[in-house]
Amino acid sequence: MKIVFPKNIFTSILLAAMPEQLKSSVTFKDAPIISQEIEKNNADLALMPSLDLIKHPDLLVSSKIALSFDGSLSNTYLYFMPNQNKFTDIYLNGDISSNEIILSKILFNEKYGSDVQIHLDTNKLEKIDKNYLLAGDINLINNRYTNGMSFADEISEMMFLPYVNYVAVSKNREALESFNKALKGMDAIIEDNIGSYLDTSNLTEESRDYIEGSLNSVYYEMTNSEVDGLKELIQMPYFHGIWDDMVDLKLV
């Protein structure tokens, strides 16, 4: 079985916790192209940005495994310039996917009453000199996240439910059922072994301590709360006039 993950510290932790027979099946790709890997049959299963489901509604979605957040620990952080009365522009950098593009517009409209202009910034980020939304391990460079605001926390607070950032998807029901079974009890496994998993990372001691101490707001398994959060999340683009169609989840 060929499996594709986005590359970040949280998926690296998941890979470390997976059964040995599955680890060699995993390759890492940039988040924006993961849905294409599934659609082109280059992968049997993938951990895909959740809002890619609005463009790929026929994909089967795991009801057991995802990557979700509901606290200060996040894969994505907001960075604001000081002394602003109104937000008009936000620059996106890092492993940016449909989630960051769509949800940033919704969040700024809902929370700040601002119709922000989204700018995709593909340059190497030297310093934070604008309002930024950064996705992925770019937040860990020089402990950058300590000056940011958890995007996951903001989205979770807006819904009063966990923010399901990535979902496990496949075209093949048997592949997804096998994946669900193989990763059963993943939250407990990761919690019990997080120290050893982080030993192999290149994190600073501060980042390592922060991730280990905040891991209780990261979820690799889907419960009813995460399923409800995902259902609400994929309806938001429709209710905000960003997408024309409602999406029904095909949970397995």
GUZAMAR-257759 format. One line per 4 residues: number of its first residue (from 1); their letters; for each residue x, y, z of N, C-alpha, C. Coordinates in nm, 4 decimals, decimal comma, padded with zeros to 6 digits. Layout:
residues N
NUM = A = X:Y:Z:X:Y:Z:X:Y:Z | ...
end
This chain:
residues 252
1 = MKIV = 00,0842:-00,1199:00,0000:00,0000:00,0000:00,0000:00,0878:00,1249:00,0000 | 00,0573:00,2203:-00,0883:00,1297:00,3464:-00,0947:00,0520:00,4533:-00,0179 | 00,1204:00,5176:00,0759:00,0577:00,6168:00,1634:00,1340:00,7482:00,1511 | 00,0609:00,8593:00,1433:00,1228:00,9911:00,1346:00,0795:01,0765:00,2535
5 = FPKN = 00,1777:01,1388:00,3189:00,1539:01,2316:00,4295:00,2081:01,3691:00,3935 | 00,1502:01,4752:00,4496:00,2186:01,6042:00,4450:00,3370:01,5987:00,5407 | 00,4393:01,6781:00,5137:00,5604:01,6735:00,5960:00,5551:01,7804:00,7043 | 00,5382:01,7381:00,8274:00,5469:01,8282:00,9420:00,5755:01,7454:01,0664
9 = IFTS = 00,6022:01,8108:01,1755:00,6418:01,7409:01,2977:00,5325:01,6456:01,3449 | 00,4071:01,6805:01,3220:00,2966:01,5986:01,3725:00,2800:01,4693:01,2915 | 00,2999:01,4780:01,1616:00,2939:01,3555:01,0812:00,4194:01,2710:01,1016 | 00,5314:01,3363:01,1335:00,6528:01,2602:01,1664:00,6328:01,1788:01,2930
13 = ILLA = 00,5629:01,2372:01,3896:00,5298:01,1652:01,5126:00,4380:01,0471:01,4813 | 00,3386:01,0712:01,3964:00,2471:00,9630:01,3578:00,3227:00,8499:01,2900 | 00,4127:00,8845:01,1985:00,4908:00,7810:01,1302:00,5715:00,6990:01,2301 | 00,6327:00,7649:01,3275:00,7141:00,6945:01,4268:00,6313:00,5955:01,5076
17 = AMPE = 00,5030:00,6256:01,5255:00,4153:00,5413:01,6072:00,3468:00,4302:01,5285 | 00,3549:00,4352:01,3972:00,2848:00,3379:01,3136:00,3519:00,2008:01,3198 | 00,2775:00,0947:01,2929:00,3365:-00,0400:01,2859:00,4499:-00,0442:01,1845 | 00,5524:-00,1219:01,2153:00,6717:-00,1267:01,1309:00,6400:-00,1630:00,9867
21 = QLKS = 00,5431:-00,2526:00,9668:00,5137:-00,2989:00,8316:00,4529:-00,1900:00,7436 | 00,4019:-00,0823:00,8057:00,3428:00,0264:00,7284:00,4391:00,1420:00,7040 | 00,5403:00,1554:00,7868:00,6280:00,2728:00,7805:00,6932:00,2898:00,6440 | 00,7357:00,1801:00,5848:00,8039:00,1888:00,4555:00,7093:00,2266:00,3420
25 = SVTF = 00,5784:00,2247:00,3690:00,4792:00,2591:00,2670:00,4563:00,4089:00,2570 | 00,5083:00,4847:00,3544:00,4777:00,6278:00,3650:00,5830:00,7123:00,2948 | 00,5361:00,8052:00,2123:00,6212:00,9095:00,1562:00,5590:01,0448:00,1911 | 00,6417:01,1488:00,1896:00,5952:01,2827:00,2250:00,5889:01,3705:00,1012
29 = KDAP = 00,4802:01,4479:00,0931:00,4607:01,5422:-00,0173:00,4120:01,6754:00,0393 | 00,4232:01,7809:-00,0427:00,3665:01,9088:-00,0025:00,2150:01,8959:00,0068 | 00,1575:01,9580:00,1074:00,0138:01,9444:00,1329:-00,0744:01,9780:00,0126 | -00,0446:02,0826:-00,0665:-00,1359:02,1186:-00,1755:-00,1497:02,0142:-00,2857
33 = IISQ = -00,0536:01,9240:-00,3000:-00,0592:01,8280:-00,4113:-00,1049:01,6885:-00,3678 | -00,1345:01,6726:-00,2402:-00,1677:01,5384:-00,1904:-00,2955:01,4842:-00,2532 | -00,3961:01,5680:-00,2692:-00,5215:01,5206:-00,3295:-00,4973:01,4702:-00,4719 | -00,4038:01,5333:-00,5434:-00,3722:01,4881:-00,6795:-00,3090:01,3495:-00,6789
37 = EIEK = -00,2295:01,3215:-00,5757:-00,1662:01,1897:-00,5674:-00,2715:01,0799:-00,5549 | -00,3776:01,1076:-00,4826:-00,4878:01,0109:-00,4705:-00,5664:01,0018:-00,6008 | -00,6027:01,1163:-00,6561:-00,6847:01,1169:-00,7768:-00,6137:01,0534:-00,8960 | -00,4810:01,0687:-00,9015:-00,4042:01,0115:-01,0123:-00,3591:00,8680:-00,9843
41 = NNAD = -00,4057:00,8128:-00,8713:-00,3724:00,6760:-00,8310:-00,2230:00,6555:-00,8067 | -00,1554:00,7633:-00,7684:-00,0152:00,7521:-00,7282:-00,0024:00,7086:-00,5824 | -00,1135:00,7088:-00,5114:-00,1173:00,6642:-00,3717:-00,2492:00,5933:-00,3465 | -00,2446:00,4967:-00,2562:-00,3663:00,4240:-00,2194:-00,4413:00,4943:-00,1070
45 = LALM = -00,3665:00,5708:-00,0277:-00,4246:00,6350:00,0906:-00,3408:00,7584:00,1218 | -00,4053:00,8607:00,1765:-00,3317:00,9828:00,2071:-00,3920:01,0538:00,3270 | -00,3089:01,1305:00,3927:-00,3536:01,2248:00,4943:-00,3603:01,3597:00,4240 | -00,4810:01,4046:00,3952:-00,5059:01,5162:00,3043:-00,5656:01,6356:00,3794
49 = PSLD = -00,5326:01,7600:00,3400:-00,5995:01,8757:00,4006:-00,7504:01,8593:00,3947 | -00,8162:01,8825:00,5053:-00,9579:01,8481:00,5162:-01,0468:01,9219:00,4166 | -01,0165:02,0479:00,3867:-01,1031:02,1221:00,2958:-01,0820:02,0860:00,1492 | -00,9831:02,0030:00,1195:-00,9733:01,9483:-00,0161:-01,0926:01,8584:-00,0472
53 = LIKH = -01,1647:01,8190:00,0558:-01,2828:01,7347:00,0346:-01,3916:01,8058:-00,0447 | -01,3940:01,9391:-00,0406:-01,5001:02,0075:-00,1159:-01,4760:01,9950:-00,2666 | -01,3494:01,9748:-00,3056:-01,3194:01,9526:-00,4473:-01,3146:01,8043:-00,4828 | -01,3075:01,7193:-00,3819:-01,2977:01,5746:-00,4040:-01,3999:01,5028:-00,3154
57 = PDLL = -01,5279:01,5297:-00,3360:-01,6319:01,4782:-00,2462:-01,6544:01,3286:-00,2546 | -01,6015:01,2643:-00,3584:-01,6238:01,1203:-00,3749:-01,5223:01,0348:-00,2992 | -01,4196:01,0977:-00,2437:-01,3199:01,0209:-00,1691:-01,3790:00,9664:-00,0388 | -01,3376:00,8459:-00,0052:-01,3771:00,7865:00,1220:-01,2909:00,8460:00,2335
61 = VSSK = -01,3541:00,8705:00,3474:-01,2873:00,9391:00,4583:-01,2870:00,8491:00,5813 | -01,1708:00,8352:00,6425:-01,1616:00,7542:00,7637:-01,2435:00,8161:00,8767 | -01,3192:00,7326:00,9447:-01,3930:00,7758:01,0642:-01,3121:00,7502:01,1905 | -01,1874:00,7038:01,1740:-01,1050:00,6641:01,2887:-00,9764:00,7448:01,3026
65 = IALS = -00,9161:00,7870:01,1897:-00,7842:00,8500:01,1927:-00,7881:00,9850:01,1217 | -00,7315:01,0868:01,1869:-00,7170:01,2201:01,1291:-00,6094:01,2917:01,2102 | -00,5835:01,4172:01,1783:-00,4947:01,5002:01,2596:-00,5724:01,6256:01,2966 | -00,6038:01,6377:01,4258:-00,6910:01,7453:01,4731:-00,6267:01,8191:01,5900
69 = FDGS = -00,6720:01,9430:01,6101:-00,6186:02,0286:01,7162:-00,7322:02,1075:01,7813 | -00,7114:02,1439:01,9081:-00,8069:02,2367:01,9702:-00,7414:02,3218:02,0798 | -00,6142:02,3566:02,0604:-00,5453:02,4359:02,1616:-00,4349:02,5209:02,1030 | -00,3423:02,5602:02,1883:-00,2349:02,6502:02,1449:-00,1327:02,5811:02,0546
73 = LSNT = -00,1212:02,4501:02,0656:-00,0314:02,3753:01,9784:-00,0996:02,3543:01,8432 | -00,0309:02,3894:01,7363:-00,0932:02,3915:01,6049:00,0111:02,3671:01,4970 | -00,0348:02,3304:01,3797:00,0539:02,3216:01,2637:00,0612:02,4556:01,1906 | -00,0256:02,5494:01,2287:-00,0367:02,6779:01,1603:-00,0507:02,7895:01,2636
77 = YLYF = 00,0215:02,8993:01,2406:00,0169:03,0125:01,3346:-00,0011:03,1437:01,2596 | -00,0709:03,2362:01,3260:-00,0899:03,3722:01,2767:00,0098:03,4653:01,3440 | 00,0644:03,5575:01,2663:00,1584:03,6567:01,3187:00,1106:03,7944:01,2740 | 00,0873:03,8820:01,3700:00,0343:04,0142:01,3397:00,1370:04,1233:01,3677
81 = MPNQ = 00,1402:04,2218:01,2818:00,2176:04,3409:01,3092:00,1479:04,4215:01,4185 | 00,2225:04,4875:01,5055:00,1606:04,5608:01,6176:00,0887:04,6879:01,5725 | 00,0026:04,7367:01,6621:-00,0638:04,8673:01,6473:-00,1481:04,8778:01,5210 | -00,2275:04,7750:01,4951:-00,3187:04,7771:01,3804:-00,4618:04,7898:01,4291
85 = NKFT = -00,5363:04,8783:01,3649:-00,6776:04,8929:01,3989:-00,7664:04,8062:01,3102 | -00,7154:04,7723:01,1928:-00,7932:04,6919:01,0992:-00,6990:04,6066:01,0164 | -00,7394:04,4811:00,9929:-00,6597:04,3908:00,9110:-00,7113:04,3945:00,7680 | -00,6228:04,4228:00,6741:-00,6636:04,4282:00,5340:-00,5924:04,3252:00,4474
89 = DIYL = -00,4735:04,2838:00,4900:-00,3936:04,1905:00,4095:-00,3314:04,0846:00,4996 | -00,3255:03,9622:00,4478:-00,2577:03,8536:00,5185:-00,1730:03,7771:00,4162 | -00,0502:03,7501:00,4519:00,0434:03,6805:00,3639:00,0596:03,5368:00,4115 | 00,0488:03,4404:00,3189:00,0539:03,2990:00,3509:00,1861:03,2401:00,3022
93 = NGDI = 00,2527:03,1678:00,3911:00,3814:03,1091:00,3568:00,3931:02,9740:00,4258 | 00,4805:02,8884:00,3727:00,4983:02,7549:00,4284:00,4238:02,6513:00,3469 | 00,3794:02,5458:00,4133:00,3093:02,4360:00,3452:00,1605:02,4691:00,3361 | 00,1287:02,5683:00,2549:-00,0062:02,6250:00,2475:-00,0976:02,5361:00,1636
97 = SSNE = -00,2181:02,5129:00,2171:-00,3178:02,4319:00,1474:-00,4496:02,5086:00,1408 | -00,5522:02,4426:00,0893:-00,6849:02,5037:00,0812:-00,7366:02,5433:00,2192 | -00,6989:02,4700:00,3233:-00,7450:02,5029:00,4576:-00,7066:02,6440:00,4972 | -00,5785:02,6783:00,4795:-00,5319:02,8096:00,5208:-00,5924:02,9201:00,4349
101 = IILS = -00,6046:02,8952:00,3058:-00,6583:02,9968:00,2155:-00,8048:03,0260:00,2469 | -00,8851:02,9215:00,2588:-01,0293:02,9383:00,2814:-01,0591:02,9832:00,4237 | -00,9997:02,9176:00,5204:-01,0346:02,9451:00,6598:-00,9836:03,0798:00,7085 | -00,8740:03,1285:00,6506:-00,8271:03,2612:00,6915:-00,9299:03,3674:00,6523
105 = KILF = -00,9880:03,3555:00,5342:-01,0909:03,4513:00,4928:-01,2126:03,4439:00,5835 | -01,2541:03,3216:00,6164:-01,3706:03,3045:00,7032:-01,3426:03,3567:00,8437 | -01,2251:03,3237:00,8974:-01,1905:03,3660:01,0332:-01,1855:03,5175:01,0453 | -01,1196:03,5846:00,9524:-01,1076:03,7297:00,9616:-01,2425:03,7978:00,9439
109 = NEKY = -01,3272:03,7402:00,8612:-01,4611:03,7947:00,8443:-01,5445:03,7768:00,9700 | -01,5385:03,6566:01,0298:-01,6188:03,6252:01,1475:-01,5686:03,6980:01,2724 | -01,4383:03,6970:01,2948:-01,3841:03,7478:01,4211:-01,3530:03,8966:01,4176 | -01,3044:03,9440:01,3038:-01,2582:04,0827:01,2974:-01,3420:04,1701:01,2039
113 = GSDV = -01,4395:04,1106:01,1368:-01,5227:04,1879:01,0458:-01,4448:04,2425:00,9285 | -01,3385:04,1726:00,8886:-01,2512:04,2202:00,7818:-01,2571:04,1265:00,6612 | -01,2689:04,1864:00,5442:-01,2606:04,1099:00,4205:-01,1160:04,1195:00,3724 | -01,0312:04,0322:00,4244:-00,8873:04,0440:00,3999:-00,8497:03,9994:00,2587
117 = QIHL = -00,7441:04,0580:00,2084:-00,6844:04,0152:00,0833:-00,5779:03,9093:00,1143 | -00,5863:03,7956:00,0463:-00,4932:03,6853:00,0675:-00,3797:03,6946:-00,0335 | -00,2569:03,6877:00,0160:-00,1399:03,6915:-00,0710:-00,0556:03,5666:-00,0466 | -00,0315:03,4894:-00,1502:00,0552:03,3722:-00,1381:00,2003:03,4165:-00,1548
121 = DTNK = 00,2790:03,3972:-00,0514:00,4187:03,4397:-00,0498:00,5066:03,3150:-00,0563 | 00,5737:03,2968:-00,1695:00,6569:03,1774:-00,1884:00,8053:03,2060:-00,1651 | 00,8371:03,3275:-00,1239:00,9762:03,3629:-00,0981:01,0242:03,3014:00,0331 | 01,1548:03,2836:00,0448:01,2104:03,2397:00,1715:01,1839:03,3457:00,2771
125 = LEKI = 01,1272:03,3035:00,3874:01,0861:03,3990:00,4905:01,2045:03,4327:00,5807 | 01,2475:03,5574:00,5734:01,3608:03,6014:00,6542:01,3152:03,6606:00,7866 | 01,2079:03,7384:00,7821:01,1568:03,8014:00,9040:01,0077:03,8268:00,8901 | 00,9424:03,8438:01,0031:00,7994:03,8736:01,0050:00,7829:04,0257:00,9992
129 = DKNY = 00,7562:04,0772:00,8793:00,7405:04,2214:00,8641:00,6044:04,2580:00,8052 | 00,5133:04,1608:00,8029:00,3760:04,1798:00,7571:00,2878:04,0887:00,8412 | 00,1575:04,0950:00,8206:00,0671:03,9978:00,8826:00,0824:03,8661:00,8075 | 00,1204:03,7610:00,8800:00,1486:03,6328:00,8167:00,0647:03,5205:00,8767
133 = LLAG = 00,0333:03,4241:00,7910:-00,0177:03,2945:00,8327:00,0819:03,1919:00,7806 | 00,1469:03,1211:00,8728:00,2505:03,0255:00,8358:00,2050:02,8847:00,8683 | 00,2207:02,7932:00,7733:00,1785:02,6542:00,7910:00,2982:02,5609:00,7869 | 00,3013:02,4646:00,8778:00,4050:02,3627:00,8776:00,5210:02,3948:00,9689
137 = DINL = 00,6315:02,3243:00,9471:00,7472:02,3344:01,0361:00,8215:02,4665:01,0253 | 00,7822:02,5514:00,9321:00,8387:02,6854:00,9249:00,8156:02,7609:01,0555 | 00,7112:02,7229:01,1280:00,6822:02,7858:01,2568:00,7836:02,7492:01,3645 | 00,8537:02,6382:01,3461:00,9474:02,5907:01,4477:01,0866:02,6525:01,4339
141 = INNR = 01,1128:02,7177:01,3212:01,2442:02,7778:01,3002:01,2679:02,8884:01,4029 | 01,3756:02,8766:01,4775:01,4085:02,9743:01,5824:01,2930:02,9954:01,6804 | 01,2158:02,8884:01,7045:01,1014:02,8963:01,7972:01,0062:03,0099:01,7584 | 00,9864:03,0266:01,6283:00,9038:03,1367:01,5767:00,7623:03,1341:01,6340
145 = YTNG = 00,7077:03,0155:01,6555:00,5692:03,0007:01,7019:00,5416:03,0746:01,8331 | 00,6467:03,1019:01,9119:00,6265:03,1692:02,0406:00,5737:03,3113:02,0225 | 00,5891:03,3668:01,9037:00,5371:03,5012:01,8749:00,4083:03,4957:01,7935 | 00,3540:03,3753:01,7752:00,2352:03,3587:01,6926:00,1115:03,3232:01,7731
149 = MSFA = 00,0002:03,3198:01,7030:-00,1296:03,2817:01,7597:-00,1754:03,1543:01,6903 | -00,2157:03,0563:01,7686:-00,2566:02,9273:01,7132:-00,3778:02,9426:01,6219 | -00,3589:02,9112:01,4951:-00,4692:02,9139:01,3983:-00,5721:02,8062:01,4328 | -00,5228:02,6906:01,4753:-00,6131:02,5811:01,5128:-00,7033:02,6206:01,6287
153 = DEIS = -00,6460:02,6907:01,7266:-00,7240:02,7342:01,8424:-00,8332:02,8321:01,7993 | -00,7988:02,9225:01,7073:-00,8971:03,0199:01,6594:-01,0120:02,9510:01,5858 | -00,9803:02,8554:01,5002:-01,0847:02,7841:01,4254:-01,1680:02,6978:01,5203 | -01,1017:02,6316:01,6134:-01,1721:02,5475:01,7095:-01,2690:02,6304:01,7945
157 = EMMF = -01,2249:02,7468:01,8386:-01,3120:02,8340:01,9187:-01,4309:02,8833:01,8374 | -01,4102:02,9054:01,7095:-01,5177:02,9530:01,6238:-01,6270:02,8473:01,6085 | -01,5872:02,7190:01,6105:-01,6831:02,6096:01,5908:-01,7276:02,5462:01,7220 | -01,6511:02,5710:01,8312:-01,6713:02,5002:01,9584:-01,6527:02,3498:01,9421
161 = LPYV = -01,5639:02,3128:01,8489:-01,5336:02,1735:01,8200:-01,3868:02,1652:01,7768 | -01,3267:02,0464:01,7828:-01,1883:02,0337:01,7361:-01,1743:02,0715:01,5889 | -01,0589:02,1268:01,5548:-01,0271:02,1610:01,4169:-00,9572:02,0422:01,3523 | -01,0246:01,9765:01,2595:-00,9684:01,8628:01,1879:-00,8882:01,9161:01,0699
165 = NYVA = -00,7569:01,9179:01,0847:-00,6673:01,9777:00,9871:-00,6428:01,8849:00,8665 | -00,6208:01,7565:00,8939:-00,5948:01,6588:00,7883:-00,6811:01,5350:00,8108 | -00,7322:01,4794:00,7008:-00,8152:01,3593:00,7072:-00,7491:01,2464:00,6287 | -00,7690:01,1241:00,6739:-00,7210:01,0072:00,6004:-00,8250:00,9709:00,4945
169 = VSKN = -00,7811:00,9647:00,3686:-00,8744:00,9408:00,2579:-00,8198:00,8333:00,1638 | -00,9113:00,7745:00,0895:-00,8745:00,6743:-00,0098:-00,9903:00,6558:-00,1065 | -00,9614:00,5977:-00,2216:-01,0666:00,5524:-00,3120:-01,1074:00,4094:-00,2797 | -01,0244:00,3432:-00,2012:-01,0390:00,2004:-00,1761:-01,0859:00,1760:-00,0325
173 = REAL = -01,2052:00,1207:-00,0192:-01,2619:00,0975:00,1140:-01,1760:-00,0003:00,1949 | -01,1280:-00,1060:00,1323:-01,0478:-00,2054:00,2040:-00,9172:-00,1439:00,2555 | -00,8545:-00,0582:00,1764:-00,7307:00,0070:00,2191:-00,7564:00,0953:00,3408 | -00,8670:00,1666:00,3392:-00,8997:00,2556:00,4498:-00,9361:00,1765:00,5754
177 = ESFN = -01,0105:00,0686:00,5580:-01,0452:-00,0161:00,6729:-00,9207:-00,0792:00,7338 | -00,8284:-00,1203:00,6499:-00,7025:-00,1790:00,6976:-00,6203:-00,0750:00,7741 | -00,6160:00,0477:00,7232:-00,5449:00,1577:00,7889:-00,6084:00,1887:00,9242 | -00,7395:00,1947:00,9277:-00,8114:00,2195:01,0541:-00,7737:00,1153:01,1591
181 = KALK = -00,7731:-00,0091:01,1174:-00,7440:-00,1183:01,2098:-00,5991:-00,1145:01,2573 | -00,5081:-00,0863:01,1661:-00,3648:-00,0871:01,1997:-00,3277:00,0252:01,2962 | -00,4022:00,1359:01,2921:-00,3685:00,2515:01,3756:-00,4621:00,2664:01,4956 | -00,5294:00,1600:01,5306:-00,6191:00,1646:01,6454:-00,5402:00,1964:01,7729
185 = GMDA = -00,5945:00,2842:01,8563:-00,5296:00,3207:01,9815:-00,4107:00,4132:01,9651 | -00,4052:00,4849:01,8526:-00,2874:00,5657:01,8196:-00,2624:00,6773:01,9205 | -00,3668:00,7412:01,9718:-00,3468:00,8504:02,0680:-00,2717:00,8025:02,1919 | -00,3108:00,6889:02,2444:-00,2462:00,6356:02,3648:-00,1022:00,5935:02,3352
189 = IIED = -00,0801:00,5339:02,2194:00,0554:00,4915:02,1819:00,1481:00,6120:02,1742 | 00,1008:00,7189:02,1100:00,1829:00,8394:02,0961:00,2064:00,9052:02,2316 | 00,1040:00,9131:02,3118:00,1186:00,9736:02,4452:00,2218:00,8985:02,5293 | 00,2213:00,7663:02,5197:00,3129:00,6846:02,6008:00,4575:00,6905:02,5509
193 = NIGS = 00,4768:00,7271:02,4252:00,6106:00,7187:02,3660:00,6607:00,8506:02,3075 | 00,5935:00,9608:02,3351:00,6259:01,0866:02,2691:00,7710:01,1278:02,2925 | 00,8249:01,1022:02,4094:00,9631:01,1399:02,4379:01,0607:01,0757:02,3419 | 01,0448:00,9465:02,3192:01,1368:00,8759:02,2293:01,1173:00,9188:02,0846
197 = YLDT = 00,9918:00,9515:02,0455:00,9672:00,9976:01,9096:01,0355:01,1322:01,8849 | 01,0333:01,2199:01,9834:01,0942:01,3520:01,9683:01,2461:01,3467:01,9769 | 01,2989:01,2357:02,0315:01,4444:01,2205:02,0399:01,5099:01,2238:01,9020 | 01,4367:01,1803:01,8012:01,4935:01,1719:01,6665:01,4696:01,2991:01,5853
201 = SNLT = 01,4039:01,3981:01,6452:01,3763:01,5235:01,5745:01,4920:01,6214:01,5915 | 01,4886:01,7278:01,5137:01,5892:01,8331:01,5243:01,5352:01,9548:01,5978 | 01,4384:01,9335:01,6826:01,3740:02,0435:01,7540:01,4659:02,1037:01,8593 | 01,4450:02,2313:01,8871:01,5114:02,2907:02,0021:01,4509:02,2309:02,1284
205 = EESR = 01,5201:02,2435:02,2378:01,4683:02,1902:02,3635:01,3375:02,2588:02,4010 | 01,3282:02,3874:02,3731:01,2054:02,4610:02,4045:01,0874:02,4094:02,3238 | 01,1095:02,3875:02,1944:01,0015:02,3355:02,1100:00,9617:02,1944:02,1502 | 01,0607:02,1152:02,1795:01,0332:01,9777:02,2220:00,9481:01,9768:02,3487
209 = DYIE = 00,9864:02,0565:02,4465:00,9113:02,0627:02,5720:00,7695:02,1129:02,5484 | 00,7559:02,2096:02,4580:00,6238:02,2655:02,4297:00,5329:02,1617:02,3649 | 00,5841:02,0891:02,2675:00,5035:01,9866:02,2012:00,4664:01,8755:02,2988 | 00,5636:01,8306:02,3745:00,5366:01,7223:02,4698:00,4363:01,7661:02,5759
213 = GSLN = 00,4474:01,8906:02,6215:00,3584:01,9386:02,7261:00,2198:01,9758:02,6787 | 00,2055:01,9970:02,5484:00,0760:02,0403:02,4931:00,0093:01,9340:02,4078 | 00,0614:01,8137:02,4121:00,0130:01,7079:02,3234:-00,1318:01,6684:02,3508 | -00,1827:01,7058:02,4671:-00,3215:01,6706:02,4990:-00,4228:01,7494:02,4171
217 = SVYY = -00,3759:01,8441:02,3347:-00,4678:01,9163:02,2461:-00,4491:01,8754:02,0999 | -00,3749:01,7655:02,0791:-00,3554:01,7096:01,9450:-00,4173:01,5700:01,9426 | -00,4919:01,5403:01,8366:-00,5644:01,4132:01,8309:-00,5376:01,3437:01,6969 | -00,4970:01,2186:01,7075:-00,4737:01,1384:01,5879:-00,5906:01,0440:01,5597
221 = EMTN = -00,6773:01,0278:01,6568:-00,7953:00,9443:01,6388:-00,9198:01,0313:01,6276 | -01,0162:00,9815:01,5544:-01,1447:01,0500:01,5380:-01,2446:00,9955:01,6395 | -01,3007:01,0843:01,7202:-01,4144:01,0510:01,8048:-01,5353:01,1252:01,7497 | -01,6468:01,1177:01,8193:-01,7660:01,1892:01,7734:-01,7408:01,3393:01,7623
225 = SEVD = -01,6577:01,3938:01,8528:-01,6294:01,5381:01,8501:-01,5555:01,5772:01,7226 | -01,4551:01,4971:01,6846:-01,3811:01,5273:01,5622:-01,4686:01,5090:01,4381 | -01,5526:01,4058:01,4385:-01,6430:01,3853:01,3247:-01,7381:01,5039:01,3116 | -01,7925:01,5502:01,4236:-01,8820:01,6663:01,4204:-01,8061:01,7909:01,3743
229 = GLKE = -01,6821:01,8052:01,4208:-01,6016:01,9193:01,3794:-01,5736:01,9176:01,2306 | -01,5437:01,7999:01,1763:-01,5171:01,7879:01,0335:-01,6422:01,8193:00,9516 | -01,7567:01,7692:00,9954:-01,8814:01,7955:00,9231:-01,9103:01,9451:00,9187 | -01,8904:02,0125:01,0310:-01,9152:02,1568:01,0339:-01,8126:02,2315:00,9486
233 = LIQM = -01,6883:02,1873:00,9558:-01,5804:02,2550:00,8841:-01,6045:02,2557:00,7336 | -01,6409:02,1419:00,6769:-01,6549:02,1340:00,5309:-01,7831:02,2013:00,4812 | -01,8729:02,2394:00,5737:-01,9911:02,3151:00,5338:-01,9656:02,4657:00,5353 | -01,8624:02,5087:00,6073:-01,8361:02,6515:00,6224:-01,8146:02,7239:00,4899
237 = PYFH = -01,7384:02,6685:00,3934:-01,7224:02,7397:00,2653:-01,8560:02,7636:00,1947 | -01,9498:02,6704:00,2083:-02,0816:02,6877:00,1468:-02,1593:02,8006:00,2147 | -02,1621:02,7988:00,3466:-02,2399:02,8988:00,4195:-02,1800:03,0386:00,4092 | -02,0521:03,0475:00,3765:-01,9886:03,1784:00,3596:-01,9781:03,2191:00,2127
241 = GIWD = -02,0452:03,1471:00,1249:-02,0505:03,1847:-00,0159:-01,9218:03,1635:-00,0922 | -01,8327:03,0800:-00,0384:-01,7057:03,0540:-00,1044:-01,7163:02,9362:-00,2006 | -01,8048:02,8431:-00,1687:-01,8216:02,7213:-00,2497:-01,9696:02,6994:-00,2755 | -02,0042:02,6523:-00,3946:-02,1450:02,6454:-00,4358:-02,2202:02,5252:-00,3818
245 = DMVD = -02,1491:02,4199:-00,3443:-02,2163:02,2949:-00,3106:-02,1870:02,2518:-00,1668 | -02,2870:02,1875:-00,1065:-02,2672:02,1210:00,0221:-02,1977:01,9877:-00,0036 | -02,1190:01,9427:00,0933:-02,0460:01,8175:00,0803:-02,0915:01,7198:00,1874 | -02,1223:01,5979:00,1465:-02,1566:01,4912:00,2389:-02,0356:01,3989:00,2550
249 = LKLV = -01,9998:01,3740:00,3797:-01,8850:01,2868:00,4070:-01,9186:01,1418:00,3780 | -01,8256:01,0722:00,3176:-01,8375:00,9271:00,2958:-01,7446:00,8580:00,3943 | -01,7920:00,8437:00,5171:-01,7099:00,7916:00,6262:-01,6998:00,6402:00,6206 | -01,5803:00,5916:00,6514:-01,5540:00,4465:00,6563:-01,4951:00,4128:00,7913
end
